[in-house]
Amino acid sequence: MTIINYPCESDVKKTIADNEPLLMLISFDGQTVILSHVDEAIEHHILLMKAGFSDRDIDKYFRIVLDDEGADWTFICPPDYKNISDKTRRIKQFYKDGFSVISNVLQEIGFMVGINIPKRYRRHFDIMMEE
């Protein structure tokens, strides 16, 4: 796993030590993690650009806002996720994969917190629960 700390590792460590919120991006395969204080980038797509990636690749990452109380998952399933055409199946697979990958990364970086899907992102999640 490659962890990219923006703007640098010491800033991210200070953010963690101060219990400040982090933006976190995790590639769908769990191999790339990008971390930053929320005030450094404000939005996930901006963090992606600041870390040297194209903001057009935002749909290749799980998006998290993280602190010592929990991991809020911006639950937005891309329409082409794993090339699954059936929307309900696609969202279910996204949920299953995301929960697994995010949990593993959280454990690897030393955060033993729950994963939350904030109400404002439950639209896709609710579609999955209807069946």
MODELLER restraints for C-alpha pairs under 7 A, 6 or more apart:
rsr = mdl.restraints
at = mdl.atoms
rsr.add(forms.Gaussian(group=physical.xy_distance, feature=features.Distance(at['CA:1:A'], at['CA:31:A']), mean=4.41, stdev=0.5))
rsr.add(forms.Gaussian(group=physical.xy_distance, feature=features.Distance(at['CA:1:A'], at['CA:32:A']), mean=5.86, stdev=0.5))
rsr.add(forms.Gaussian(group=physical.xy_distance, feature=features.Distance(at['CA:2:A'], at['CA:31:A']), mean=5.97, stdev=0.5))
rsr.add(forms.Gaussian(group=physical.xy_distance, feature=features.Distance(at['CA:2:A'], at['CA:32:A']), mean=4.89, stdev=0.5))
rsr.add(forms.Gaussian(group=physical.xy_distance, feature=features.Distance(at['CA:2:A'], at['CA:33:A']), mean=6.16, stdev=0.5))
rsr.add(forms.Gaussian(group=physical.xy_distance, feature=features.Distance(at['CA:3:A'], at['CA:32:A']), mean=6.03, stdev=0.5))
rsr.add(forms.Gaussian(group=physical.xy_distance, feature=features.Distance(at['CA:3:A'], at['CA:33:A']), mean=4.74, stdev=0.5))
rsr.add(forms.Gaussian(group=physical.xy_distance, feature=features.Distance(at['CA:3:A'], at['CA:34:A']), mean=5.87, stdev=0.5))
rsr.add(forms.Gaussian(group=physical.xy_distance, feature=features.Distance(at['CA:4:A'], at['CA:33:A']), mean=6.06, stdev=0.5))
rsr.add(forms.Gaussian(group=physical.xy_distance, feature=features.Distance(at['CA:4:A'], at['CA:34:A']), mean=4.65, stdev=0.5))
rsr.add(forms.Gaussian(group=physical.xy_distance, feature=features.Distance(at['CA:4:A'], at['CA:35:A']), mean=6.23, stdev=0.5))
rsr.add(forms.Gaussian(group=physical.xy_distance, feature=features.Distance(at['CA:5:A'], at['CA:12:A']), mean=6.17, stdev=0.5))
rsr.add(forms.Gaussian(group=physical.xy_distance, feature=features.Distance(at['CA:5:A'], at['CA:34:A']), mean=5.94, stdev=0.5))
rsr.add(forms.Gaussian(group=physical.xy_distance, feature=features.Distance(at['CA:5:A'], at['CA:35:A']), mean=4.96, stdev=0.5))
rsr.add(forms.Gaussian(group=physical.xy_distance, feature=features.Distance(at['CA:5:A'], at['CA:36:A']), mean=6.03, stdev=0.5))
rsr.add(forms.Gaussian(group=physical.xy_distance, feature=features.Distance(at['CA:6:A'], at['CA:35:A']), mean=6.08, stdev=0.5))
rsr.add(forms.Gaussian(group=physical.xy_distance, feature=features.Distance(at['CA:6:A'], at['CA:36:A']), mean=4.98, stdev=0.5))
rsr.add(forms.Gaussian(group=physical.xy_distance, feature=features.Distance(at['CA:6:A'], at['CA:51:A']), mean=6.53, stdev=0.5))
rsr.add(forms.Gaussian(group=physical.xy_distance, feature=features.Distance(at['CA:12:A'], at['CA:35:A']), mean=6.97, stdev=0.5))
rsr.add(forms.Gaussian(group=physical.xy_distance, feature=features.Distance(at['CA:12:A'], at['CA:36:A']), mean=5.87, stdev=0.5))
rsr.add(forms.Gaussian(group=physical.xy_distance, feature=features.Distance(at['CA:12:A'], at['CA:37:A']), mean=6.37, stdev=0.5))
rsr.add(forms.Gaussian(group=physical.xy_distance, feature=features.Distance(at['CA:15:A'], at['CA:37:A']), mean=6.08, stdev=0.5))
rsr.add(forms.Gaussian(group=physical.xy_distance, feature=features.Distance(at['CA:19:A'], at['CA:67:A']), mean=6.33, stdev=0.5))
rsr.add(forms.Gaussian(group=physical.xy_distance, feature=features.Distance(at['CA:19:A'], at['CA:68:A']), mean=6.18, stdev=0.5))
rsr.add(forms.Gaussian(group=physical.xy_distance, feature=features.Distance(at['CA:20:A'], at['CA:67:A']), mean=6.35, stdev=0.5))
rsr.add(forms.Gaussian(group=physical.xy_distance, feature=features.Distance(at['CA:21:A'], at['CA:37:A']), mean=6.12, stdev=0.5))
rsr.add(forms.Gaussian(group=physical.xy_distance, feature=features.Distance(at['CA:21:A'], at['CA:38:A']), mean=5.80, stdev=0.5))
rsr.add(forms.Gaussian(group=physical.xy_distance, feature=features.Distance(at['CA:21:A'], at['CA:65:A']), mean=6.69, stdev=0.5))
rsr.add(forms.Gaussian(group=physical.xy_distance, feature=features.Distance(at['CA:21:A'], at['CA:66:A']), mean=5.54, stdev=0.5))
rsr.add(forms.Gaussian(group=physical.xy_distance, feature=features.Distance(at['CA:21:A'], at['CA:67:A']), mean=4.78, stdev=0.5))
rsr.add(forms.Gaussian(group=physical.xy_distance, feature=features.Distance(at['CA:22:A'], at['CA:35:A']), mean=6.49, stdev=0.5))
rsr.add(forms.Gaussian(group=physical.xy_distance, feature=features.Distance(at['CA:22:A'], at['CA:36:A']), mean=5.42, stdev=0.5))
rsr.add(forms.Gaussian(group=physical.xy_distance, feature=features.Distance(at['CA:22:A'], at['CA:37:A']), mean=4.51, stdev=0.5))
rsr.add(forms.Gaussian(group=physical.xy_distance, feature=features.Distance(at['CA:22:A'], at['CA:38:A']), mean=4.98, stdev=0.5))
rsr.add(forms.Gaussian(group=physical.xy_distance, feature=features.Distance(at['CA:22:A'], at['CA:65:A']), mean=5.67, stdev=0.5))
rsr.add(forms.Gaussian(group=physical.xy_distance, feature=features.Distance(at['CA:22:A'], at['CA:66:A']), mean=5.00, stdev=0.5))
rsr.add(forms.Gaussian(group=physical.xy_distance, feature=features.Distance(at['CA:22:A'], at['CA:67:A']), mean=6.26, stdev=0.5))
rsr.add(forms.Gaussian(group=physical.xy_distance, feature=features.Distance(at['CA:23:A'], at['CA:35:A']), mean=5.75, stdev=0.5))
rsr.add(forms.Gaussian(group=physical.xy_distance, feature=features.Distance(at['CA:23:A'], at['CA:36:A']), mean=5.35, stdev=0.5))
rsr.add(forms.Gaussian(group=physical.xy_distance, feature=features.Distance(at['CA:23:A'], at['CA:37:A']), mean=6.11, stdev=0.5))
rsr.add(forms.Gaussian(group=physical.xy_distance, feature=features.Distance(at['CA:23:A'], at['CA:38:A']), mean=5.16, stdev=0.5))
rsr.add(forms.Gaussian(group=physical.xy_distance, feature=features.Distance(at['CA:23:A'], at['CA:44:A']), mean=6.72, stdev=0.5))
rsr.add(forms.Gaussian(group=physical.xy_distance, feature=features.Distance(at['CA:23:A'], at['CA:64:A']), mean=5.99, stdev=0.5))
rsr.add(forms.Gaussian(group=physical.xy_distance, feature=features.Distance(at['CA:23:A'], at['CA:65:A']), mean=4.77, stdev=0.5))
rsr.add(forms.Gaussian(group=physical.xy_distance, feature=features.Distance(at['CA:23:A'], at['CA:66:A']), mean=6.32, stdev=0.5))
rsr.add(forms.Gaussian(group=physical.xy_distance, feature=features.Distance(at['CA:24:A'], at['CA:33:A']), mean=6.89, stdev=0.5))
rsr.add(forms.Gaussian(group=physical.xy_distance, feature=features.Distance(at['CA:24:A'], at['CA:34:A']), mean=5.52, stdev=0.5))
rsr.add(forms.Gaussian(group=physical.xy_distance, feature=features.Distance(at['CA:24:A'], at['CA:35:A']), mean=4.68, stdev=0.5))
rsr.add(forms.Gaussian(group=physical.xy_distance, feature=features.Distance(at['CA:24:A'], at['CA:36:A']), mean=6.74, stdev=0.5))
rsr.add(forms.Gaussian(group=physical.xy_distance, feature=features.Distance(at['CA:24:A'], at['CA:63:A']), mean=6.07, stdev=0.5))
rsr.add(forms.Gaussian(group=physical.xy_distance, feature=features.Distance(at['CA:24:A'], at['CA:64:A']), mean=4.99, stdev=0.5))
rsr.add(forms.Gaussian(group=physical.xy_distance, feature=features.Distance(at['CA:24:A'], at['CA:65:A']), mean=6.11, stdev=0.5))
rsr.add(forms.Gaussian(group=physical.xy_distance, feature=features.Distance(at['CA:24:A'], at['CA:66:A']), mean=6.96, stdev=0.5))
rsr.add(forms.Gaussian(group=physical.xy_distance, feature=features.Distance(at['CA:25:A'], at['CA:33:A']), mean=5.60, stdev=0.5))
rsr.add(forms.Gaussian(group=physical.xy_distance, feature=features.Distance(at['CA:25:A'], at['CA:34:A']), mean=5.06, stdev=0.5))
rsr.add(forms.Gaussian(group=physical.xy_distance, feature=features.Distance(at['CA:25:A'], at['CA:35:A']), mean=6.75, stdev=0.5))
rsr.add(forms.Gaussian(group=physical.xy_distance, feature=features.Distance(at['CA:25:A'], at['CA:61:A']), mean=5.77, stdev=0.5))
rsr.add(forms.Gaussian(group=physical.xy_distance, feature=features.Distance(at['CA:25:A'], at['CA:62:A']), mean=5.68, stdev=0.5))
rsr.add(forms.Gaussian(group=physical.xy_distance, feature=features.Distance(at['CA:25:A'], at['CA:63:A']), mean=4.93, stdev=0.5))
rsr.add(forms.Gaussian(group=physical.xy_distance, feature=features.Distance(at['CA:25:A'], at['CA:64:A']), mean=6.28, stdev=0.5))
rsr.add(forms.Gaussian(group=physical.xy_distance, feature=features.Distance(at['CA:26:A'], at['CA:32:A']), mean=5.79, stdev=0.5))
rsr.add(forms.Gaussian(group=physical.xy_distance, feature=features.Distance(at['CA:26:A'], at['CA:33:A']), mean=4.59, stdev=0.5))
rsr.add(forms.Gaussian(group=physical.xy_distance, feature=features.Distance(at['CA:26:A'], at['CA:34:A']), mean=6.61, stdev=0.5))
rsr.add(forms.Gaussian(group=physical.xy_distance, feature=features.Distance(at['CA:26:A'], at['CA:61:A']), mean=5.12, stdev=0.5))
rsr.add(forms.Gaussian(group=physical.xy_distance, feature=features.Distance(at['CA:26:A'], at['CA:62:A']), mean=5.07, stdev=0.5))
rsr.add(forms.Gaussian(group=physical.xy_distance, feature=features.Distance(at['CA:26:A'], at['CA:63:A']), mean=6.72, stdev=0.5))
rsr.add(forms.Gaussian(group=physical.xy_distance, feature=features.Distance(at['CA:27:A'], at['CA:33:A']), mean=6.57, stdev=0.5))
rsr.add(forms.Gaussian(group=physical.xy_distance, feature=features.Distance(at['CA:27:A'], at['CA:60:A']), mean=5.91, stdev=0.5))
rsr.add(forms.Gaussian(group=physical.xy_distance, feature=features.Distance(at['CA:27:A'], at['CA:61:A']), mean=4.30, stdev=0.5))
rsr.add(forms.Gaussian(group=physical.xy_distance, feature=features.Distance(at['CA:27:A'], at['CA:62:A']), mean=6.30, stdev=0.5))
rsr.add(forms.Gaussian(group=physical.xy_distance, feature=features.Distance(at['CA:28:A'], at['CA:60:A']), mean=6.01, stdev=0.5))
rsr.add(forms.Gaussian(group=physical.xy_distance, feature=features.Distance(at['CA:28:A'], at['CA:61:A']), mean=5.42, stdev=0.5))
rsr.add(forms.Gaussian(group=physical.xy_distance, feature=features.Distance(at['CA:28:A'], at['CA:62:A']), mean=6.44, stdev=0.5))
rsr.add(forms.Gaussian(group=physical.xy_distance, feature=features.Distance(at['CA:30:A'], at['CA:101:A']), mean=5.69, stdev=0.5))
rsr.add(forms.Gaussian(group=physical.xy_distance, feature=features.Distance(at['CA:41:A'], at['CA:47:A']), mean=5.00, stdev=0.5))
rsr.add(forms.Gaussian(group=physical.xy_distance, feature=features.Distance(at['CA:44:A'], at['CA:63:A']), mean=6.74, stdev=0.5))
rsr.add(forms.Gaussian(group=physical.xy_distance, feature=features.Distance(at['CA:45:A'], at['CA:55:A']), mean=5.12, stdev=0.5))
rsr.add(forms.Gaussian(group=physical.xy_distance, feature=features.Distance(at['CA:45:A'], at['CA:58:A']), mean=5.93, stdev=0.5))
rsr.add(forms.Gaussian(group=physical.xy_distance, feature=features.Distance(at['CA:46:A'], at['CA:55:A']), mean=6.89, stdev=0.5))
rsr.add(forms.Gaussian(group=physical.xy_distance, feature=features.Distance(at['CA:48:A'], at['CA:54:A']), mean=6.66, stdev=0.5))
rsr.add(forms.Gaussian(group=physical.xy_distance, feature=features.Distance(at['CA:48:A'], at['CA:55:A']), mean=5.80, stdev=0.5))
rsr.add(forms.Gaussian(group=physical.xy_distance, feature=features.Distance(at['CA:49:A'], at['CA:55:A']), mean=5.47, stdev=0.5))
rsr.add(forms.Gaussian(group=physical.xy_distance, feature=features.Distance(at['CA:59:A'], at['CA:78:A']), mean=5.92, stdev=0.5))
rsr.add(forms.Gaussian(group=physical.xy_distance, feature=features.Distance(at['CA:62:A'], at['CA:98:A']), mean=6.77, stdev=0.5))
rsr.add(forms.Gaussian(group=physical.xy_distance, feature=features.Distance(at['CA:63:A'], at['CA:73:A']), mean=5.94, stdev=0.5))
rsr.add(forms.Gaussian(group=physical.xy_distance, feature=features.Distance(at['CA:63:A'], at['CA:74:A']), mean=5.37, stdev=0.5))
rsr.add(forms.Gaussian(group=physical.xy_distance, feature=features.Distance(at['CA:64:A'], at['CA:71:A']), mean=6.16, stdev=0.5))
rsr.add(forms.Gaussian(group=physical.xy_distance, feature=features.Distance(at['CA:64:A'], at['CA:72:A']), mean=5.47, stdev=0.5))
rsr.add(forms.Gaussian(group=physical.xy_distance, feature=features.Distance(at['CA:64:A'], at['CA:73:A']), mean=4.61, stdev=0.5))
rsr.add(forms.Gaussian(group=physical.xy_distance, feature=features.Distance(at['CA:64:A'], at['CA:74:A']), mean=5.98, stdev=0.5))
rsr.add(forms.Gaussian(group=physical.xy_distance, feature=features.Distance(at['CA:65:A'], at['CA:71:A']), mean=5.76, stdev=0.5))
rsr.add(forms.Gaussian(group=physical.xy_distance, feature=features.Distance(at['CA:65:A'], at['CA:72:A']), mean=5.10, stdev=0.5))
rsr.add(forms.Gaussian(group=physical.xy_distance, feature=features.Distance(at['CA:65:A'], at['CA:73:A']), mean=6.65, stdev=0.5))
rsr.add(forms.Gaussian(group=physical.xy_distance, feature=features.Distance(at['CA:66:A'], at['CA:72:A']), mean=6.29, stdev=0.5))
rsr.add(forms.Gaussian(group=physical.xy_distance, feature=features.Distance(at['CA:68:A'], at['CA:113:A']), mean=6.93, stdev=0.5))
rsr.add(forms.Gaussian(group=physical.xy_distance, feature=features.Distance(at['CA:69:A'], at['CA:113:A']), mean=6.27, stdev=0.5))
rsr.add(forms.Gaussian(group=physical.xy_distance, feature=features.Distance(at['CA:70:A'], at['CA:113:A']), mean=4.86, stdev=0.5))
rsr.add(forms.Gaussian(group=physical.xy_distance, feature=features.Distance(at['CA:70:A'], at['CA:114:A']), mean=5.13, stdev=0.5))
rsr.add(forms.Gaussian(group=physical.xy_distance, feature=features.Distance(at['CA:70:A'], at['CA:115:A']), mean=6.12, stdev=0.5))
rsr.add(forms.Gaussian(group=physical.xy_distance, feature=features.Distance(at['CA:70:A'], at['CA:116:A']), mean=6.97, stdev=0.5))
rsr.add(forms.Gaussian(group=physical.xy_distance, feature=features.Distance(at['CA:71:A'], at['CA:113:A']), mean=6.62, stdev=0.5))
rsr.add(forms.Gaussian(group=physical.xy_distance, feature=features.Distance(at['CA:71:A'], at['CA:114:A']), mean=6.11, stdev=0.5))
rsr.add(forms.Gaussian(group=physical.xy_distance, feature=features.Distance(at['CA:71:A'], at['CA:115:A']), mean=4.77, stdev=0.5))
rsr.add(forms.Gaussian(group=physical.xy_distance, feature=features.Distance(at['CA:71:A'], at['CA:116:A']), mean=5.91, stdev=0.5))
rsr.add(forms.Gaussian(group=physical.xy_distance, feature=features.Distance(at['CA:72:A'], at['CA:115:A']), mean=6.01, stdev=0.5))
rsr.add(forms.Gaussian(group=physical.xy_distance, feature=features.Distance(at['CA:72:A'], at['CA:116:A']), mean=4.74, stdev=0.5))
rsr.add(forms.Gaussian(group=physical.xy_distance, feature=features.Distance(at['CA:72:A'], at['CA:117:A']), mean=5.69, stdev=0.5))
rsr.add(forms.Gaussian(group=physical.xy_distance, feature=features.Distance(at['CA:72:A'], at['CA:118:A']), mean=6.40, stdev=0.5))
rsr.add(forms.Gaussian(group=physical.xy_distance, feature=features.Distance(at['CA:73:A'], at['CA:115:A']), mean=6.69, stdev=0.5))
rsr.add(forms.Gaussian(group=physical.xy_distance, feature=features.Distance(at['CA:73:A'], at['CA:116:A']), mean=5.92, stdev=0.5))
rsr.add(forms.Gaussian(group=physical.xy_distance, feature=features.Distance(at['CA:73:A'], at['CA:117:A']), mean=5.13, stdev=0.5))
rsr.add(forms.Gaussian(group=physical.xy_distance, feature=features.Distance(at['CA:74:A'], at['CA:117:A']), mean=6.67, stdev=0.5))
rsr.add(forms.Gaussian(group=physical.xy_distance, feature=features.Distance(at['CA:74:A'], at['CA:121:A']), mean=6.13, stdev=0.5))
rsr.add(forms.Gaussian(group=physical.xy_distance, feature=features.Distance(at['CA:75:A'], at['CA:117:A']), mean=6.43, stdev=0.5))
rsr.add(forms.Gaussian(group=physical.xy_distance, feature=features.Distance(at['CA:75:A'], at['CA:121:A']), mean=5.43, stdev=0.5))
rsr.add(forms.Gaussian(group=physical.xy_distance, feature=features.Distance(at['CA:76:A'], at['CA:121:A']), mean=6.93, stdev=0.5))
rsr.add(forms.Gaussian(group=physical.xy_distance, feature=features.Distance(at['CA:76:A'], at['CA:124:A']), mean=6.81, stdev=0.5))
rsr.add(forms.Gaussian(group=physical.xy_distance, feature=features.Distance(at['CA:77:A'], at['CA:91:A']), mean=6.11, stdev=0.5))
rsr.add(forms.Gaussian(group=physical.xy_distance, feature=features.Distance(at['CA:77:A'], at['CA:94:A']), mean=6.39, stdev=0.5))
rsr.add(forms.Gaussian(group=physical.xy_distance, feature=features.Distance(at['CA:81:A'], at['CA:90:A']), mean=6.52, stdev=0.5))
rsr.add(forms.Gaussian(group=physical.xy_distance, feature=features.Distance(at['CA:84:A'], at['CA:90:A']), mean=5.29, stdev=0.5))
rsr.add(forms.Gaussian(group=physical.xy_distance, feature=features.Distance(at['CA:88:A'], at['CA:127:A']), mean=6.67, stdev=0.5))
rsr.add(forms.Gaussian(group=physical.xy_distance, feature=features.Distance(at['CA:88:A'], at['CA:128:A']), mean=5.55, stdev=0.5))
rsr.add(forms.Gaussian(group=physical.xy_distance, feature=features.Distance(at['CA:91:A'], at['CA:124:A']), mean=6.91, stdev=0.5))
rsr.add(forms.Gaussian(group=physical.xy_distance, feature=features.Distance(at['CA:91:A'], at['CA:128:A']), mean=6.20, stdev=0.5))
rsr.add(forms.Gaussian(group=physical.xy_distance, feature=features.Distance(at['CA:92:A'], at['CA:128:A']), mean=5.96, stdev=0.5))
rsr.add(forms.Gaussian(group=physical.xy_distance, feature=features.Distance(at['CA:106:A'], at['CA:112:A']), mean=6.63, stdev=0.5))
